Structure formats: C-alpha cells, structure tokens
C-alpha cells in the first residue's frame, strides 16, 4: 500500500507558502470555530432546537427533517414574505415564520458570542495573514457567522476589508469587492487583508428601511431582528443579490486566477454549490493547488474528486491523498516536530519515536495556524 511522508508534505507546503508571487487564499469552515470553543454546525443546530419551546421547537424540528439550519432560515423567510393573513404553510402563518426566524437568529447570535471563545488559534492564524508579503493580498473566505476573525484582526491591529465601508452601519461596496489590481481608484493596498464571509454574519442585518439591503453593524444584531445569515433561496431581486452573490462571485474569480494556492480547513464539504466551484477550479487550472485539511475521515465526494485531480490534495489524521494517490502516513523513524504530530492517547504532541508511531498527523498544524483543526 502506498504511504506518504509527513515531513515531505510539510516541507513542500512550507516551500509553496514561501513563494511570494503566488495568490494565496484560505477557505475556513465551522471546524475553525470549534477549535476556538464555539459550536460547529451540528452542535449549533442542537443548541438552537434546545433553546426553543413548545410549538416553535416542534415547528423547527419539522423543518429540520430534510433541511439544514441555513436552508430552514431561507424557507422561513420565504414563508413570511409570501404568506399573509391566516394562510399557513408547514403549519406556519407568515407572522409565525417571521417570529421563528427572529428567535433562531437570537439563539445563533448568543451561542456564537466571541467572549465565550478561546481566541488563541484565530490570533495565530491572522498573525500569519497580517505579516505575509505576497505580491497579492491574502484572501480569507469563510462560511462562518461568528466574529472570531474580525475580533482577532482588530486585536492585532491588522487592517482588513470585508466588503463594507463604515463602522456603525457599514454599507456594502460592490465596486471595491470586484476591483482588480489594474483598477487604481478601487483597488486597496495589498497589506489590507480581504475577509469574505460567504454566508453572512451575526453583525449583518437586513436594513429596516430597505428590507432587501444588508448592512454591517459595529456589534451583533439587536434582539428581535433577524441576522443576515444566508440569503433566501427565492429568486433574487437585483438588490437581493448583494452581498451574498457578489461574494460568491469573488470566490469564483479568486479560484480562477493562475497559480492560486487555496488552503481549506474546518470545512465539512457539505455545500454542493461551493464544492463544485472548488472542484471546477482544480480541474481547469492544473497549476493551481488546493489542499484540504480534514480532521477525521475524508468525505467520499472529496476523495473521489481528489483521486482524479492531482492538484487537489487532501490531508487527514491517518491518511492523505497526494498527487491523486491515496495512502496512509508512514511511521516516522524519528519523532517529528511537536507542531506536526500528536499522540492519540494523550492528545499531546509526541516526544519520542515510540509515541510518534502511535500518533497521528495534526493537519491543522501543517498550515498557517498551528492549532486550527478541520
């Protein structure tokens, strides 16, 4: 059976990250939040259900039978906008759906409070992002709603742009998001990190005066109003596409740039639309590279794509798919550095070759942040 070398992989990754001419992007999922002590998607869903009572709890459980939490929010918003009076869909009036939407968002905002988190992993990651000197700015894409990255960037004094201009009530600027290096008036300096939140945030809200407009607040949304988390899947009005579709377009265009290096961490590969964007970029641009760090097992869809696409690499605790070849990690003859290998029985870095042989690769420690897990 083919085996891969941990040290060869980490050394090659270090070389790739040191190439200043590359376009480097990161794509972060809920596993990153979990590493900081916040809930992942599954736990968040359970917490939201547990935080509701009576008819609302039953209504949410019914919605979640064949949908995830984001899809449920989209459906509730569609019901509230289309159903009037005493008419009911899924047992809910339009008013019921709007109230349930508000309560779900309230619970999400409360559960993702940054003061409950351990910022150390996020601080290590943004510290790397802030001190890089690539010819192009680092682009950080995330599907997380929490404010871990914003809090960490501001704590370290690292300038960043998230698509909005203004602090108290930031307005989305499509022209700045879509700017290219040749656009002298709209292109921001490369030392400004780009933070793109593809699925919204706990400090985004639907504007009360223009319900189809999203603004970014200086704090989390107030109780009683829904956060702009994931857009409705109803047909988009032109304004409704802002900012969600604009940011997804930014992600697609970033992947199409030549020789892009995309590091994926904490992502469950459960969003078919985003998956296809990443897979298509790997197929169409063989000189670009995509490296996905998986905390446990490799998702089947990702594995099938990786064994057919050499520039799509997957790294898990006990195995990897590198160069379209799937194999286990070799047992090291010497103890690897503590930042690379973990002892599976104690959860601490191995200190001897014997411990290393009983351990597993710590994939989060091969990338920019030493403690982020996927």
GULOVO-198121 format. One record per residue: x, y, z of N, C-alpha, C in turn. Coordinates in steps of 0.02 Angstrom, whole numbers, plus 50000, padded with zeros to 5 digits. Layout:
! residues N
XYZXYZXYZ...
***
This chain:
! residues 374
500424994050000500005000050000500445006250000500265011149961500645017449957500615021050024501185023950043501215027950104501515034850087501295039750126501545046550115501965048750175502455052950161502895055450214502635062050242502555062150307502315068250341502795074050329503445072750339503935078150334504005080650262503955076050214503995078350144503405082950128502815081050151502225085250138502305092050171502495092250235502535098650270503095103050241503645100050222504185104050191503975107050125503615102950085503375105550020502865111050030502425110250080501935115450094502275121950115502795121250157503165127250177503475130750117503725126850070504015129850009503495133549969502905130449962502365133649924502155140249957502105140250024501895146250059502425151750057503045149850045503585154850043503665158049975503305155549925503345158449857502925164849855503245170449856502885176849864502465178849804502595175749747502215177649687501545174049683501415169349728500795165549724500205169549751499625167749726499005170549752498745165549804498775167449868498605162949923497915164649951497485159549955496815160349984496715155050037496295156550086496085151550134495335151150134495075145150147494355144050149494215140450215493865143850261493775141350329493055139650344492955133850376492295131550395492195131350470491665128150492491465128250562491955124650607492375120250578492885116950619493355121850651493455127650619493885132850646493575135750709492925137050706492575139650764492585134650821492515128250804492525123050855493195122750890493745123750852494405123850882494485129550932494075134750924494095140450970493575139951026493225134251029492745133151082492035134851066491905137151005491215138550984490925132350950490265131950944489965125850917490065125250841490115119050818490105117850746489375117850723489255116250660488585116850632488095112150667488305105850677487855100950708487685102950780488185105150817488055107150887487635113450890487765118150845487365124250843486635122750830486515118150784485825116150768485485113150830485835108950866485545105950927485415111250979485875116050986485785121351036485185125651020485085127150956484515131250935483855127650949483825121250932483215117350946483085117251021483605116051060483525115751133483345122351164483495127851131483335134451158482625136751145482265133151102481565134751087481105130451130480485132451134479995128751174479345127851136478965122951157478285121951133478215121451058477735125251031477575124850959478175126850915478555131750938479135133950898479655128350893479775124850947480255119450945480015113950897479375112250901479095107150857479125109350784478985115750772478995118350703479705118050675480205119750715480895119550691481115112350679480945107850723481125100850714480825098050649480205100150634479885097950572480255100650512480475106950515480845109950460481525106650449481835104450504482505101650500482515094350479481935091350469481915084250450482265083050383482195087650336482515086750271482895093050249483095097150298483475103250282483995104450337484505108350320484955110550373484715117350399485085120250446484855126350478484815132150429485305132850385485285138250336484695137550288484575131450265484005130350220483345131650256483325130150320482725131550359482605139050365483125142950377483045150250381482795152950314483065150350259482845152550194482105151150184481895145150204481185143350194480735147650239480935148850300480525153050345480455160050316480985162750287480945169450259480505169550197480515164050160480075163750102479345163350123479205159450175478515158950201478285165750227478705169250265478505175550295478375180950242478725180450185478645185550133478065184050086477855177750082477355175850033476665174250063476645172450126476025170350157475735176050199475095177350190474775182850226474155180450263473945184450311473335182950348473385176250386472835172550382472805166150418473045160250377473275161550316473535156050275474135152850309474215146450297474765142850330475145138550279475785138250289476225133650252476645130050304476655123550300477005119450350476745120950420476105122750425475805124250489475965131150516476305135350477476515141950500476185147450460475955152650494475745158750460476375162750443476285167950404476845172250389477145175350451476715177350498476935180250561477315175150603477045168950605477385163550643478085162350616478145162150549478785160850518479285166450533479065172750530479505178350545479735178250618479285176450663479465176250734479955170550748479835164850716480295159150724480985160950696481005164350640481635166650610482005171050660481655175950691481965180350739482255176550798481875171650824482095167950882482695163450867482695160550807483265156450787483895160750783483835166550751484415171050744484655173450813484185174850858484375176950926484785171550960484585165250953484945159750984485625158750951485655159450885486295158750850486785164150873486555170350876486985175950896487245174750967486805172651012487015171451081487505165751088487405160451048487845154551054488525155951022488565160650977489205162050943489555168150971489385170051032489695175851063490455174751070490835179651048491565178851048491845178651119491495181751168491765181651236491755174651266491435169851232491445162951255492015158951223492385162051179492865158351137493585159051162493985154251142494715154551152495005157351087495245163451090495475166851030496165164651006496515160851045497215159251028497295156450957496915151350936497005148850868496875154050815496345158050823496185163250774496725168650773497005170350831497535175350833498155172950797498315166450804498895163750768498785163950693498175162450672498045162550600498085169550572497755174450603497755181250575498435184450582498835182250631499515184750637499915182750575499825176650552500145174550490499885178650431499225179250426498935182950370499165190250368499265193150427499455200250430500185201550415500615196550423501325197850411501585195150345501145192450304501365189850239501545195650193501945194150144502155199450097502095196850025501535193550011501415191149943501295197049896501385195649832501275200949783500535202649778500105198049799499375199149802499145198449874498615201849894498375201249963498105194249977498195191950038497895185650059497135186550062496775181850035496045182150036495785176650082495405178650133495125174050182494385173250168494185167350145493485165850134493235161450191492635162650214492355158550268491605158050262491335152450284490605151550287490365152250359490795154350404490615155150475490265161850486489815161950536489445168050553489765172050609490195168850649490445171950710490945177550694491165181050746491615186750738492325185150763492525178850761493185176850783493735180450743493665180350677494195183150635494215190750641493645193950641493635201250647493945203450714493745199950768494005201650834494755200750837495005195350808495715193950809496105198950766495845200550707496175205450664496235212150698495695214250731495705220850763496145220750825496155215050861496575214750921497315215450903497515212850845498205213250824498345219450780497835223450769497935229550730498065228350657497785222950629497895221250559497325224150518497475228450470496935231350428496625226050384495965226350377495615221550334495005224850303494765221850250494175224250216493695218450206493065219350227492575213950223492015215450173492115220450132491605222150082491165227950103491195229950167490785235350192491215241350210490935247250201491265253550218490855257050271491165258650327490815261650383490835257050443490825259850503490875255850563490195254750596489835260050612489195259350648488675255950604488625258050541488165254950493488515254650427488915249450417489315248850356488885247050296489025250250241488665248950178489115244850131488805240250097489185235750053489395239449990490035238449972490305241849913490515236549861490055235149815490185230149764490795231949722490875238449708491435240449665492115238849697492165239449763492795237949796492925230449801492385226649808492455219249811492675216549743492395219249691492525216649623493135219849590493475224349626494045227949597494625223149579494995224949528495595221249507496205225649519496805222749519497415226749530497495232449481497195231849423497255237149373496765242949386496295241949432495815247149448496115251849501496465256849479496845261149525496405264449578495805266449560495385270149607495045265649657494925259249640494545254849684494975249549718495585248349693495995242949720496335245249785496215241449839496515243049903497225240249908497655243249949498345240849955498375233449974498915230149955498955223049966499035221250040499275225950082499345224450153498675224150189498145226050155497465225550184497195218550170497105214550222496845207850213496125208150190495935203350148495245202850125494885197350163494325199150195493925194350233493235193950201493085188250171492455187550135492015182250170491455184450198491005179950236490435177850190490495172050160490045169950107489335168650130489245166750193488575165050217488315169950269488585175950270488325180950315488675181050382488395184950430488735185950493488235188050546488425186950609487985188950664487955196450673488365200350637488315207650639488085210550573487785206350531487455208850470486705208850483486365213850459485635214050468485305216450404484675214450396484275217050342484065224150361484195228850318484035235850331483285236650342483095240050395482385240850411482015245050360482355249750329482035253950279482035250750210482535246850196482585243450131482705236050145482175232150150482215225350175482665220850134482815222850072483245218650031483975220650035484135225650078484815228150084485125225750149485755223650146486115221350205486615226750227486635228050291487145232550319487535228750372488155230950384488575227850435488645232550494488485230050553488495234150613489165233650649489275238150696489875237950736489825232950793489245229850801489135224750852488635219750825488465214650864487975209650840487285212850834486855209750794486185212450784485805212450850485345217050856484945217650917484445211950922484245210550983483745205450994483085207750962482755203250928482115204950897482165206350823482765206350795482835207150723483285201550696483115198950636483505193250610484175195450583484675191350596485335192450566485315190350493485725193550452485765191850381486225185850373485955180050389486315173750384486035169850326486415169250274486235165650214485625168850180485645169750116485085173050081484495168450070483915171350061483345167350042483475164049975483235157849968483345154449904482785155949854482365160949870481885163249821482265166849766481925168349711482265171749656482525178549680483135180149660483455186249682483185192349644483025197549683482965204049653483685206449643483775211549603484455213849590484795215949655484435219349699484745221449762484825215649810484395210549803484425204849849485055200849840485365201349783485975197549770486575200349808486485206349837487025209449874486925207949948487445205649984488125204549960488275197249944487805192649955487955185549952488215183249884487855184949831488055182749765488695186249744488775192549763489385196249746489995192849778489935190749841490495187549874490635180549846490105177049825490225170649792490565171649725490385176949690490745178549628491475180149642491605183549697492295185049716492685178449728492365173749761492685167249773492825163649708492345163749663492435160449598493015163649559493035170349558493565173749521494245172649553494265172249619494905170949653495175164049634494725159249628494945152449609495165152049537494945156649496495125156549425495795159949411496075163349460496725166649449497275161349443497755162349398498275157449387498695156049450498875149749459499325147649512499085149749581498445149149593498165150449659498305144649705498465146049767498535140949819497965142049869497505137249872496935137749917497005132549972497005134850035497045130450093496345130050124496065124050127495385122950153495445119750221495135122650271495185119950339494525120950376494315115750411493705116150451493065115650412493105113950349492515113750305492295106450297491645105350303491375098450301491225096050230491305100250180491155098550111490435096350101489985100050134489275098350130488875103250087489205108350061488865113250018489025111649945488545108649910488675106249842488885111949795488585117849804488745123449759489465125649767489695126449829490385128549841490865122949822490675116749835491105111049815491255111249741490735112249701490825112049629491265117849605491215123649638491645129149620492385127349631492515124049687493205122149703493455116649656493035111649646493235106049602493355108449530492915112849507492985115349439493645119249431493815123149481494445126949478495045122349476495015116949514495575112149514495635108749446495075107149416495095103749350495345108449296495135114649297495275119349242495965122549249496255122549308496885126049319497375121249352497695117049314498145111949342498755114849379498925121149367499495124149401499295127349467498645127749479498415129849545498395123749590498395124949655498385119349703497865120649757497505115449776497015115749829497195110349879497265112249942497445107549994496915107850049496585102250061496055101950111496295098050171496225100950231496405097650293495765094950325495735088450336495145085150363495305082450433494885083950481495015081950550494975074350559494475071250530494395064050540494425060450474493875057650452493865054050388493785058850330493985056650272493925060750212493235059650181492845064950170492185064150139492235060550072491755056250058491785052149997491815056349934491405061549930491405065749869492095068949859492395071249912493055074349907493575069249887493545063249916494025058049899493975056049826493365055249801493275053349730493565058649683493485064849701493745070249659494505070549664494775069649723495495070349734495895064849698495625058749694496005053349661495995054249585495595058949561495575060249489495875067049471496075070849522496315077649511496965078649550497545077949519498185078049556498315084449595498055090049573498195096349608497695097849664497265092949679496815093349737497065088249789497375090749842497655086449893497225086449955497195080749989496795080150050497235077150104497235080350161497645078250218497195076850277497225070750303496835068850362497305066250415497035064150471497455062250528497885056050513497595051150480497945044850470498105043250398497845047150351497965045950280497955052450242498135052050178498135057950135498035055750063497795060350022497765059349950498205064749919498785062749896499275067449869499465065149799499425069749751499575067849682499105062549656498475062749678497945058049657498055050949685498515050249732498655043649762498445043749835498035039049854497795038549923498235033649962498445035650020498865031350059498905033650131499135029150175499225030750246499875034650255499945037650314500565041050330501085035850352501695036850331502235032450352502365033450426502565028050459502795028650528503475031950527503555037550562504205040950561504735036950600505345037050576505895033750611506145038050668506025044550664506185049150719505565053250735505545055650795504965059650815504935066050775504385067250738504315073550702504245079350752504325085450729504225091250773503535090950805503475093750865502845093350902502285096950866502445101550822501925105150786501615101050730501885095150716501645091150660501265085050684501475081950740501205075450759500895075850828500335072450839500015072250904499965065050928500015064050993499915057551022499165056351030498915050851002498185049751002497915047951070498335045251113498075042951178498045048551229498505053451223498515058851272498295065551243498245065951176498055072251144498605077451148499225075151164499785079851169500295078051117500735082751099501245081351049501695075651071501875071451025502295065751042503005068051054503355064651098504025066651115504545061451099504335055551079504815050351063504585046751001505035043150968504835039350909504275034450925504285031450985503755026751002503085030151004503075036051036502445039751037502225041750968502715043650927502545045850859502225040250821502455034050832502175028450795501455027150815501265029050876500585027950898500145034050888500435039250857500065045550849499755046250781499585052550765499265053950701499465060950679499415062150616499565068850591499075073850620499335079450640498915085050663498845089750603498335088850560498295092650498498265100050507497945102350561497895109550571498565112750582499065108850603499715111650618500175111750557499925109450501500345109650440500235116150402499705119750418499545125850382499775131950420499515137850402499725144050432499615144450507499065141450533498925141850604499105135250638499515135350689499735129150721499185125450757498615128450771498125124950812497435124350782497365125950719496705125450688496585118650659496005115950673495845109150650495265109450601495245104650556494675104250510494195098850534
***
